[in-house]
């Protein structure tokens, strides 16, 4: 299968390694940064410098390709998807942006190719898990989805390190959050809904952030009383972010906030991804709860053939590569808009890329 990967950044590097070494894909990688592309020179792929923000240039680059995997910043999702439709390519991306997903959904109407956005961790894998658990109940009461991409060794006041896109992080902290409350679809405020819980003896907090539900509000509307998504952080993070965003009004000067975070908060490859889903409802007339909990850790690697990978790289790249792989195998619809919850969880976990979650550590105790 001929695939073009857009973006050779933090996540794109891992996607490129997975697809280029799988044996089933002819991979071309496009990026504006020649240095980023140079880091892929040991892999069996074609790397080309291109203006990935220019839709017309993208259409030319995509001519003759079968699929596009978009690992560019979220604000480029709509132009990339539009270029894919024009070029007649199937489209996959990682966006958490609600507006971009809605626009891509409209692009997919009557399209002869498939459009599958939100293929990462959250949205992405978390929705696949939640939907799978929900199918085991006759009547749903609540579905709660919690995800954290956290430093393994927090040392600053925010108790946070940059583990992925700053653009994506601020986007989910600033935009309204979809949810279902008492059976009604609502918009919740980001950073609200604070809760605390412990896992493996570690204390965490969780609060509303945008985009993590994917399309589950549509899929479960009329079936569930409570549905929400929250990001997990170490205690104290949310209060400091609220000072920055609300009291200091940095949410109205997002570019300055991003510059501050990039300058002051170090990145880390030593992270852990926490996935925690609870679903409650009636089964055979009895009120029951099912829990899915995983921790995925960074990997050291063994040099250029298998470089060190952060947990967020592993989980995000595994999500989109498994989606592409299942699509290639004919296990997903071959045209139109594809929701994450159309992916069967057993098939995902059995997939060669999805096994990254299966091989992670299952968490036994929730407090």
N, C-alpha and C positions, 0 to 999 in steps of 0.2 A: 504494500500500500504506500503510495507516494504522499508524504506529509510535509507541510511546511510549519515549522515552529516559529512563532513570532516572539522574540525576546530571549536574550541569553543572560538574564540577570540571575538573582539568587535562586529562584525556583526553576527558571528556564534551564540552568545548568544541569540540574538533577533530571528534569524531564528529558533533556537531550541524551544523557547517559543511559537512561532506561530504554528509550525508544531506539537509539542507534545500535545498542548491543543486543536487542531482542531477536533480531534475525528476520523479522517480518515487515520491516518498514524501511523505505528509502527516504531518509530524512534530510531536509534542507532547513537551516537555521538562519533567520534574518535578524539583524540588530543594527542600531546606529553606532554601537561601540565596538570598534575593531579589537580592542584589548579583551573585551568579554568573549568575542568570537575566538580569539587566539587560544583561550583556555580550553577550547574544544578540539584543538587540532589533532589530538591523538585518537579521536573517535572516527568511525566510518560514516561520515556525513559530509554534506556540502555546507560551508559557512560563507555567508555573503553579507557585506555591509549594505544596508538599505534604509531608506527613510520610512520607518514603520508608522510614522504619523501622517503620511501622505496617502490618502485612499487610492488615488490614481496609480501611484507607484506600486501599491500593494496588489492591485488588480493585475498589473503586468507581471509581478513576481509570482502570483498564484496561478497563472495560466498553465494548464496541463497537470496541476496537482489535484489530488483526490480529497484531501482534508487539510484543515487548518487547526493548529493548536495554539491558542492565544495566551501567552504569558506576559503580556504587556500591562502597564498600569490600567486601572479600571476605567479611567476617562477615555481610553482608546478602544473600549470594547465595541461600541456602536459602529465607528468607522471600520474596524476590522471585520465585524460581522457583515456589514454592508458590502465590503470588498469580496468577502467569501461568497456571498449570494451572487454577486455580479460575475464572479469567476467560475461559478458552478461547483464550489467546494463544500463539503461537510464542515461544520464549525463546532469547536469545543473551546470553552474558556473557564477561567477561575473567578470571574467577577462576583463580588458580594454586593454590588450596587443594584438596588431595587429598580431604579429608573432604567438603567441599562438593560436589565433582564426583561423588563416590560417591552422595551423597544425591540429587542432581539426576538421576543415572542411574536411581535407583529411582523417582523421580517420573515419569520418561519411560516406564516400563513400562505398556503398554496405553494410553498417552495418545493422544488424537486429534490432538494438536498435536506440533510438533517441539521438542526441547530440545538446544541446541548450546552448551555452556559452553566455556571455555578458548580463545576466539577471538582472542587478542591476538598478541603476539610469541612469548613462551615461557611457558607453552604456547600453541600456535597455529601461527604460520607455521613455526617451527622443526621441528615434527612433520610438517607437510606436506612440507617439503623432505626430511627424513630418510626418510620412507616412500617418496617418489618415487624417491630414489636406491636404496633397498633393493630396489625391484622389478626393478632391472637386473641382479641377481645370482642365479645358480642356488643358491648356498649362501652364507649370510651368516656372516662371522666377527665383525665388530664395527661398531657404529654409535655414533659419538661426536658429541654435540651441544653446542656452546658458544655462549653469547650474552652480550654485555656492553652495558649502557647506561651510558656513561661520559662524564664531563666532557671537553670538548675541551681544556681548559686547567686541569689539576689544580694546586692551590696549597697544599692543607693536608696534614697528616701522613697522613690516611686516603686521600689521593689520590682523593677522591670528592666529588661534590656531589649533592644530592637532585634527581633528574630525574623521579621518579614517586612513587607512594604509599609513605610511610614504613611504613604498616601492612603492605603487601604485601612490602616489603623485609625487615622483621624476621620476618615469617611464613616466608619462604623460608630465612632464616638459622637458624631455630630448630627446624624440624620435620624428621622423618626423610625420607630421600630414597630413592625407588624406583630400582632398577637391576637389570640382569641380569648376573651374573658366572659365567663358566664354565658357561653354559647354565641357571643356576638364578636364580630371582627372589630378590632380597635387599633389605633395608633398610640403607642406608648412612647414616653420620652427616653432618649438615651441617657445612660448613667443612673436612671431611676430603678426601682424594684430591687434594692440592695438586699442580699441574703448572705448568710454564712453557713458553711458546712465543713466537715473534716473528712479526709480521705487518707488512708494509710498513716494516720497520726499527724497529718499536715493540715493546718488551718488555711481555708480559702475564703474569698468573697466572690460573689457573682452579681452582675447587674446587666440591665438591658443594653444591648448594642444592636445596630442595624444590620439586616441582610442575612443573618444566620439561618433563618427559617426557610430560605429558598421559596419554593412554591407550595409548601405544606399548608399554608392558610387556605389556599384554593382547594387542595386535595381533601383536607379534613373538615372543611366547612360543613356545618350541620351534623357532624358526627361526634365532636369533642366539645367539652365544656371549657377546658383551659388548655391553651397551647402557647408556649413561649420559649424564647431563646435568650440565653445570657452568656456573656463572656466571663471566664474565671480568671481571677488575679489573686495575688497575695493581699492580705488585709492592709488597708491604708492607701492602696493605689487609687481607688475610685475617688476618695476625698480630695487628693491632690490634683487629679485631673479635673475635678469639678471646679476647683479654685482657678486653675488655668483657663478652662474653657468658658465658665460662666462668670465668676467674680472678676477676673481680669479681662474678660471679653475676647479671649483669643480665638473663640469660635468664629469671630467676625474678621479675623486676620490669620487665616489658616496657613498661608504661605510662611509667615513669620514663625508660627508655632512649629511647623515642620522643620524650618531651619534651626530653631532652638533645639528640638529633639535630636536632629542629626548631629548637631555640634556637641551636645552635652551628654547624650545617653549612648553608651557604647553598644555596638552589636555584639552578639555572642553566637557561637556554634554549639555551646553547651546548654542545651535547652531540653525541655520535656513538654510533650503535648498530652493534655488530659482530655478524655472523651467520656462524658457522663450523661446517660439518657435514662429517665424514669418514665414509665407509662403505667397508669392505673385505670382500672375499669372492671366490668363484670365479665366473668367467665363461668359458664354453667351456674349462673345466679349468685356467684360468690365474688365479693370485692377483692381483687388481687392487684399486686404491683410487680412489674418486671423491671429489672435494672440491667443496663449494659454499661460497663465501665472498663476503660483501658488507659494505660500509660504507655506512650511511645517515647523512646529515648534516642538521643543523638548517637551517631555511629562514627568511630574514629577513621575508618577507611584504611587502605593499605597503599597509598600513593596515587599516581596519576590514573591507574586503571580503575581504582575505586576510591575517589577522594573522600575526605571527611564530609559527613552530611549532618545537618541539624535535624532535629525532630520535625520541625515545620516543613523543611524541604522534603523529607521522607514522606510525610503524611499527605502533603498537598500534591506532590508529583505522583504518588501512588494513586490518588483519587482520579486525576485526569487521565493517566496512562491506562488504568483499569477500564475507565469508560470507553476510551478509544479501542482498547483490545476487545471488549465485549461487543462493541458496535461492529468491529471488523468480523467478528465471529458470527454475526447475525442474531445476537441475543437481545438486541434493542431495535426499536423502530428505525427504519432506514430513510425516513423523510419527515419533515415537519419538526415541531418543537418537542424535545424530549425532557421530561422532568427527572430529577435525581431519584425520586421515589419509584420510578419505573424500573430501576435497577434492583434485581433480587439480591438481598444481602448474602445468601449462601453462594451465589455465583460470583459476587464481588470478592468475598473472602477466599474463594477457591482459585481466583485468578492469580497469575504469576506476579502481577504488580500489587493487587489488593492484599496479598499475603503479608504485606508489611504491617497491616493491622492485626491479622490473625496471629502473627508471631510476636506481637507486643505482649506486655505483661497484663494479664487480667487482674483487676482489683477485686478483692474478695470482701473487704469490709468497708461499709459506708456508715458514717456517723452523723 
